[in-house]
Amino acid sequence: MLALPLAAACSFLTNATYAQNVIVSGTDAKQVATPKEESFCDKVFGLGRLYRNDSNPFVEELDFTGRMQIDYYHVNADSGAPSKNAEVGYFEIRRFRMGEDAWFAERHLEIKADVDTNLDSRGAMRVFYNRMTNLFANIVVDDAFKVKVGKYEPHFGYDREVSDTLQPFFERSFFDDQVFNHSANDYVTGASAYGNVGHAGYLASIYSLNVNKEFGNFDGGQSYLGEVNYDLKSALGSDKALWALDYMHMGGLNANSNVFNSMHNAAATYLDYKKGAIGVVGQLGYGNGVESKGDVYDFMVMPTYDITDKLQAEARYALGLGSKDNSITILNRQESQAAKGTGSTLNSIYFGLNYFICSYNLHLMAGLQYDHLSGGTGAHADFDGWTPMAGLRMFF
């Protein structure tokens, strides 16, 4: 109910921009297709483009951007020794952010800033200004070399391949939680060099391990992230086939480290494949835990199927194995409200549906997640629980 008035006032820059491009058809360069008439969604989500003029060499584009995500979840779980049942249900404004995205100097410079609010989230104080998420400058020399400096979301593993606005599931997988330590510090301060040469791509980053509402204090050590990836869609004849390998090392961990602070090293490799209505993602991950945490091994597979152009079904299975009794901790946003169980073997299953009203710009979600964690010791040992969820996702 709140989403539609907000959507009518704003837009996300990308989808509306592409929808208005003139399409060249056929092999005759002189034959240009008639511009496609804008749909209702294009018009609504195009209102946030405050300015665009590609012939202006100084300022090409200025957009008002944001996202809103509203969720309801209900957790029913058993955890602990002796086992205790916990039940938690909550309706929350999962995310509500506003910001700007601007391009300058013939699109060689991007300046982006987003404010994250906390209007109604379980267990947190209601505040309008919660933190800055994106606050960066992106310098584009060419496709082969780009540099990003500031505060932004690191790319590690499939779960961080794209923004949460484009993810088909409610929450990222357990391995992402273990690496980030679910500290709500998933936007960190750093610098990255990245680009693509032909079908191959690369990323090299350094991040501060101390984060606060803005840039942090730079006294918690640093992490080094490297990625190589390759676009295989031409070779496989598919719509998408991206393979990536990520490695991250954390150095100088100390009492001030509040992100990536549960592991010394982490690695992940995944393939994101889609052809026609069928998609599948497969990932293998490894984390070298600090002190008594031990190591964590990850296997994840996520198939999707487009039932229609509006309705998508998805499933996800994740297997987590720990080298010590309590290597794995339940850190999922919803389930951890009931209990933060610990153990060494995790089986996680998710089934869901997405209904796209205006593609990913406005869609509805429903899902059911089951997690069984065993092999733990102590007062918080193990976890067994079901979590049904329903939500609305919108970005503009």
C-alpha positions as CSV (number, residue, x, y, z in Angstrom):
1,M,0.0,0.0,0.0
2,L,2.8,2.3,0.8
3,A,4.9,1.0,-2.1
4,L,2.7,2.2,-5.0
5,P,2.6,5.9,-4.1
6,L,6.4,5.8,-3.5
7,A,6.9,4.0,-6.8
8,A,4.9,6.6,-8.6
9,A,7.2,9.3,-7.3
10,C,10.5,7.8,-8.0
11,S,12.4,5.3,-10.2
12,F,15.5,3.2,-10.5
13,L,17.7,4.5,-13.2
14,T,18.7,1.4,-15.1
15,N,15.5,-0.3,-16.3
16,A,13.8,2.8,-17.4
17,T,16.9,4.0,-19.2
18,Y,17.2,0.9,-21.3
19,A,13.5,0.8,-22.1
20,Q,13.8,4.1,-23.9
21,N,16.8,3.3,-26.1
22,V,16.2,3.2,-29.8
23,I,16.6,-0.3,-31.2
24,V,18.5,-1.0,-34.4
25,S,17.0,-4.0,-36.2
26,G,18.2,-6.3,-39.0
27,T,21.4,-6.0,-40.9
28,D,20.5,-2.7,-42.6
29,A,22.0,0.0,-40.5
30,K,19.7,2.6,-42.1
31,Q,16.6,0.7,-40.9
32,V,15.7,1.9,-37.4
33,A,12.8,0.4,-35.4
34,T,10.1,2.7,-34.2
35,P,10.7,3.5,-30.5
36,K,8.8,1.2,-28.3
37,E,5.8,2.7,-26.5
38,E,6.5,3.0,-22.8
39,S,4.6,0.7,-20.6
40,F,2.9,1.7,-17.4
41,C,5.8,0.3,-15.4
42,D,8.3,2.2,-17.6
43,K,6.5,5.4,-17.0
44,V,6.1,5.0,-13.2
45,F,9.7,3.9,-12.6
46,G,11.0,6.5,-15.0
47,L,9.9,9.5,-12.9
48,G,13.0,9.5,-10.8
49,R,15.3,10.4,-13.6
50,L,15.8,14.0,-12.7
51,Y,18.1,14.8,-15.6
52,R,19.7,13.1,-18.6
53,N,21.6,14.6,-21.5
54,D,24.3,12.5,-23.1
55,S,25.4,15.4,-25.3
56,N,26.4,17.3,-22.1
57,P,30.1,16.5,-21.6
58,F,30.0,17.6,-17.9
59,V,26.8,16.2,-16.4
60,E,25.1,13.3,-18.2
61,E,22.6,12.0,-15.7
62,L,21.1,12.6,-12.3
63,D,18.7,10.1,-10.7
64,F,16.8,9.8,-7.4
65,T,17.0,6.2,-6.3
66,G,15.9,4.0,-3.5
67,R,14.4,0.7,-2.4
68,M,11.7,-0.6,-0.1
69,Q,11.3,-4.2,1.2
70,I,8.5,-5.2,3.5
71,D,8.5,-8.7,5.1
72,Y,6.5,-10.9,7.3
73,Y,8.1,-14.0,8.8
74,H,7.3,-16.7,11.5
75,V,10.0,-18.9,13.0
76,N,9.2,-22.0,14.9
77,A,12.4,-23.7,16.1
78,D,14.0,-26.0,18.6
79,S,17.5,-25.3,19.9
80,G,19.8,-25.7,22.9
81,A,20.8,-28.4,25.4
82,P,18.3,-29.3,26.7
83,S,16.3,-28.4,23.7
84,K,13.8,-25.5,24.0
85,N,11.2,-24.3,21.5
86,A,11.1,-20.7,20.4
87,E,8.5,-19.1,18.2
88,V,8.9,-15.6,16.7
89,G,6.6,-13.8,14.2
90,Y,7.2,-10.2,12.9
91,F,6.1,-7.8,10.3
92,E,8.9,-5.4,9.4
93,I,10.1,-2.8,6.9
94,R,13.1,-4.8,6.0
95,R,14.8,-2.1,4.0
96,F,13.9,1.5,3.1
97,R,16.7,3.5,1.4
98,M,16.9,6.7,-0.6
99,G,19.8,8.2,-2.5
100,E,21.1,9.6,-5.7
101,D,23.2,8.3,-8.7
102,A,24.9,10.8,-10.9
103,W,27.2,10.5,-14.0
104,F,29.7,13.1,-15.1
105,A,32.5,13.7,-17.6
106,E,31.1,11.7,-20.5
107,R,30.2,8.9,-18.1
108,H,33.7,8.4,-16.8
109,L,32.8,9.4,-13.3
110,E,29.9,8.1,-11.1
111,I,29.0,9.5,-7.7
112,K,26.5,7.4,-5.7
113,A,25.1,7.9,-2.2
114,D,22.3,6.0,-0.3
115,V,20.9,6.6,3.2
116,D,19.6,3.5,5.0
117,T,16.7,4.0,7.4
118,N,15.4,1.7,10.2
119,L,11.8,2.5,10.4
120,D,10.5,-0.8,11.8
121,S,12.9,-3.7,12.3
122,R,12.7,-6.2,15.0
123,G,15.2,-5.8,17.8
124,A,16.4,-2.4,16.6
125,M,15.7,1.2,17.5
126,R,13.5,3.1,15.1
127,V,15.5,5.8,13.4
128,F,15.3,7.6,10.1
129,Y,19.1,7.9,9.6
130,N,20.6,4.5,10.3
131,R,23.7,4.6,8.2
132,M,25.2,5.3,4.8
133,T,25.3,2.2,2.6
134,N,26.7,3.3,-0.7
135,L,28.9,6.4,-0.6
136,F,31.5,6.1,-3.4
137,A,33.1,7.4,-6.5
138,N,33.4,5.1,-9.5
139,I,36.0,6.1,-12.1
140,V,35.5,4.4,-15.5
141,V,38.6,4.6,-17.7
142,D,37.2,1.9,-20.1
143,D,35.7,-1.5,-19.9
144,A,39.1,-3.0,-19.0
145,F,39.9,-0.7,-16.1
146,K,37.6,0.9,-13.5
147,V,38.3,2.1,-10.0
148,K,35.8,2.4,-7.1
149,V,36.7,4.2,-3.9
150,G,34.5,4.8,-0.8
151,K,31.8,2.7,1.0
152,Y,30.0,0.0,-0.9
153,E,29.0,-3.7,-0.9
154,P,31.9,-6.1,-1.4
155,H,31.6,-8.8,-4.0
156,F,32.3,-12.2,-2.5
157,G,30.5,-15.4,-3.7
158,Y,27.3,-15.8,-5.6
159,D,25.2,-14.1,-2.8
160,R,27.0,-10.8,-3.5
161,E,27.1,-11.1,-7.3
162,V,24.1,-8.7,-7.6
163,S,22.2,-6.4,-5.3
164,D,19.5,-7.7,-2.9
165,T,17.0,-6.0,-5.2
166,L,17.7,-8.6,-7.9
167,Q,17.9,-11.7,-5.7
168,P,15.2,-14.4,-6.1
169,F,15.3,-15.4,-2.4
170,F,14.6,-13.6,0.9
171,E,18.0,-14.0,2.6
172,R,21.5,-14.9,1.4
173,S,22.8,-18.4,2.1
174,F,24.4,-19.6,5.4
175,F,27.9,-19.3,4.0
176,D,27.6,-15.6,3.3
177,D,26.4,-15.2,6.9
178,Q,29.5,-17.0,8.2
179,V,31.9,-14.9,6.1
180,F,30.3,-11.6,6.9
181,N,29.6,-12.7,10.5
182,H,26.1,-11.2,10.0
183,S,27.2,-8.0,11.7
184,A,25.0,-5.7,9.6
185,N,28.2,-4.3,8.3
186,D,27.8,-5.6,4.8
187,Y,28.8,-2.2,3.3
188,V,32.4,-1.5,4.0
189,T,35.0,1.1,3.2
190,G,37.6,0.3,0.6
191,A,39.0,0.6,-2.9
192,S,38.6,-1.7,-5.9
193,A,40.1,-2.0,-9.4
194,Y,38.1,-4.1,-11.8
195,G,37.2,-4.6,-15.4
196,N,36.7,-7.0,-18.3
197,V,38.9,-8.0,-21.2
198,G,37.0,-10.0,-23.7
199,H,35.1,-12.7,-21.9
200,A,37.3,-12.5,-18.8
201,G,36.9,-10.3,-15.8
202,Y,38.9,-9.4,-12.7
203,L,38.5,-7.6,-9.3
204,A,41.2,-6.6,-6.8
205,S,40.0,-4.9,-3.6
206,I,41.2,-3.8,-0.2
207,Y,38.7,-3.1,2.7
208,S,38.8,-1.7,6.2
209,L,37.7,-4.2,8.8
210,N,36.2,-1.4,11.0
211,V,32.8,-0.1,9.9
212,N,30.4,2.4,11.4
213,K,27.5,4.5,10.1
214,E,29.8,6.2,7.7
215,F,33.4,5.2,6.8
216,G,34.6,3.7,10.1
217,N,37.8,4.3,12.0
218,F,40.3,2.3,10.0
219,D,41.7,0.6,13.1
220,G,40.4,-2.9,12.7
221,G,42.8,-4.4,10.2
222,Q,42.2,-4.9,6.5
223,S,41.0,-7.6,4.1
224,Y,42.3,-8.3,0.6
225,L,39.8,-9.7,-2.0
226,G,40.6,-11.0,-5.5
227,E,38.3,-12.4,-8.1
228,V,38.6,-13.8,-11.6
229,N,35.6,-14.6,-13.7
230,Y,34.7,-15.7,-17.2
231,D,31.6,-15.3,-19.3
232,L,30.8,-18.7,-20.8
233,K,27.4,-18.0,-22.4
234,S,28.8,-18.0,-25.9
235,A,30.6,-21.2,-25.4
236,L,27.6,-22.9,-23.8
237,G,25.0,-21.3,-26.0
238,S,23.0,-20.0,-23.0
239,D,21.4,-16.7,-22.0
240,K,23.8,-16.5,-19.0
241,A,26.8,-18.5,-17.8
242,L,29.1,-16.7,-15.5
243,W,31.9,-18.5,-13.7
244,A,33.7,-16.8,-10.8
245,L,36.4,-17.6,-8.3
246,D,36.8,-15.4,-5.2
247,Y,39.5,-15.4,-2.5
248,M,39.7,-13.1,0.5
249,H,42.4,-12.8,3.2
250,M,41.8,-10.9,6.5
251,G,44.9,-9.4,8.1
252,G,45.5,-7.6,11.4
253,L,42.3,-8.8,13.1
254,N,41.8,-7.2,16.5
255,A,39.2,-6.1,19.0
256,N,38.1,-3.2,16.6
257,S,37.4,-5.6,13.7
258,N,33.6,-5.8,13.2
259,V,33.3,-7.2,9.7
260,F,34.9,-10.4,8.2
261,N,36.1,-11.0,11.7
262,S,35.3,-14.7,12.1
263,M,37.7,-16.0,9.4
264,H,41.3,-15.6,8.4
265,N,40.7,-16.7,4.8
266,A,37.7,-17.4,2.7
267,A,37.2,-18.8,-0.9
268,A,34.2,-19.4,-3.1
269,T,33.7,-20.5,-6.7
270,Y,30.3,-20.6,-8.4
271,L,28.6,-20.9,-11.8
272,D,25.5,-18.8,-12.5
273,Y,23.7,-20.4,-15.5
274,K,20.4,-19.7,-17.3
275,K,18.9,-20.8,-20.6
276,G,15.3,-20.1,-21.4
277,A,13.1,-20.7,-18.5
278,I,15.6,-22.8,-16.5
279,G,18.4,-21.4,-14.3
280,V,20.7,-23.0,-11.9
281,V,23.5,-21.7,-9.6
282,G,26.1,-24.0,-8.0
283,Q,28.7,-22.9,-5.4
284,L,31.5,-24.4,-3.4
285,G,32.9,-22.4,-0.5
286,Y,35.6,-22.7,2.2
287,G,36.3,-20.6,5.3
288,N,39.4,-20.8,7.6
289,G,37.9,-19.8,10.9
290,V,39.6,-17.9,13.7
291,E,40.6,-19.5,17.0
292,S,38.1,-22.1,18.2
293,K,35.7,-21.6,15.3
294,G,37.4,-24.1,13.0
295,D,36.9,-24.4,9.3
296,V,33.6,-24.3,7.3
297,Y,32.9,-26.0,4.0
298,D,29.9,-25.0,1.8
299,F,28.0,-26.6,-1.0
300,M,25.0,-24.8,-2.5
301,V,22.8,-25.4,-5.5
302,M,19.8,-23.2,-6.5
303,P,17.6,-24.0,-9.4
304,T,15.0,-21.6,-10.8
305,Y,12.1,-22.0,-13.3
306,D,10.1,-19.3,-15.0
307,I,6.6,-20.6,-15.0
308,T,5.4,-17.6,-16.9
309,D,7.0,-14.2,-17.7
310,K,5.4,-13.0,-14.4
311,L,5.8,-16.0,-12.1
312,Q,9.1,-17.7,-11.0
313,A,9.7,-20.7,-8.8
314,E,13.0,-21.3,-7.0
315,A,14.6,-23.7,-4.6
316,R,17.9,-23.7,-2.7
317,Y,19.8,-26.5,-0.9
318,A,22.9,-25.7,1.1
319,L,25.1,-28.1,3.0
320,G,27.5,-26.8,5.6
321,L,30.2,-28.9,7.2
322,G,32.4,-27.6,10.1
323,S,35.7,-29.0,11.3
324,K,34.7,-28.4,15.0
325,D,31.6,-29.0,17.1
326,N,30.4,-25.4,16.9
327,S,32.0,-24.2,13.7
328,I,28.6,-23.1,12.2
329,T,26.3,-20.6,13.9
330,I,22.7,-19.9,12.8
331,L,23.0,-16.2,11.8
332,N,20.0,-16.0,9.4
333,R,18.1,-12.7,10.0
334,Q,14.8,-14.4,10.8
335,E,16.0,-17.6,12.5
336,S,18.5,-15.9,14.8
337,Q,15.6,-14.0,16.4
338,A,14.5,-17.3,17.8
339,A,17.9,-18.9,18.6
340,K,21.5,-18.7,17.5
341,G,22.2,-22.5,17.4
342,T,25.7,-23.8,16.9
343,G,26.8,-27.1,15.3
344,S,29.0,-28.8,12.7
345,T,26.5,-30.0,10.1
346,L,23.9,-27.9,8.5
347,N,21.2,-28.9,6.0
348,S,19.2,-25.9,4.7
349,I,16.3,-26.0,2.2
350,Y,14.4,-23.1,0.7
351,F,11.4,-23.1,-1.7
352,G,9.8,-19.9,-3.0
353,L,7.8,-18.1,-5.6
354,N,8.3,-14.6,-7.1
355,Y,5.5,-12.7,-8.8
356,F,6.8,-9.8,-10.9
357,I,4.4,-6.9,-11.2
358,C,7.0,-4.6,-12.9
359,S,9.9,-7.0,-13.3
360,Y,12.3,-6.8,-10.3
361,N,11.3,-3.2,-9.8
362,L,8.1,-4.3,-8.1
363,H,7.4,-7.9,-7.2
364,L,5.9,-10.1,-4.5
365,M,7.7,-13.0,-2.8
366,A,6.7,-16.0,-0.7
367,G,9.0,-18.7,0.7
368,L,9.5,-21.5,3.2
369,Q,12.9,-22.3,4.7
370,Y,13.9,-25.3,6.8
371,D,17.2,-25.5,8.6
372,H,18.6,-28.5,10.6
373,L,21.9,-27.9,12.4
374,S,23.4,-30.8,14.4
375,G,26.7,-31.8,16.1
376,G,26.9,-28.8,18.5
377,T,27.8,-28.8,22.1
378,G,26.9,-26.5,25.0
379,A,23.8,-24.4,25.9
380,H,23.2,-23.3,22.3
381,A,23.8,-26.6,20.6
382,D,21.9,-27.5,17.4
383,F,18.9,-25.9,15.6
384,D,15.8,-27.3,13.9
385,G,13.2,-24.9,12.5
386,W,10.8,-23.9,9.9
387,T,10.3,-20.3,8.6
388,P,7.5,-19.2,6.3
389,M,8.0,-15.8,4.8
390,A,6.0,-13.3,2.6
391,G,7.2,-10.0,1.3
392,L,7.1,-7.1,-1.2
393,R,10.2,-5.9,-3.0
394,M,10.6,-2.6,-4.8
395,F,13.4,-0.5,-6.1
396,F,13.3,2.8,-7.9
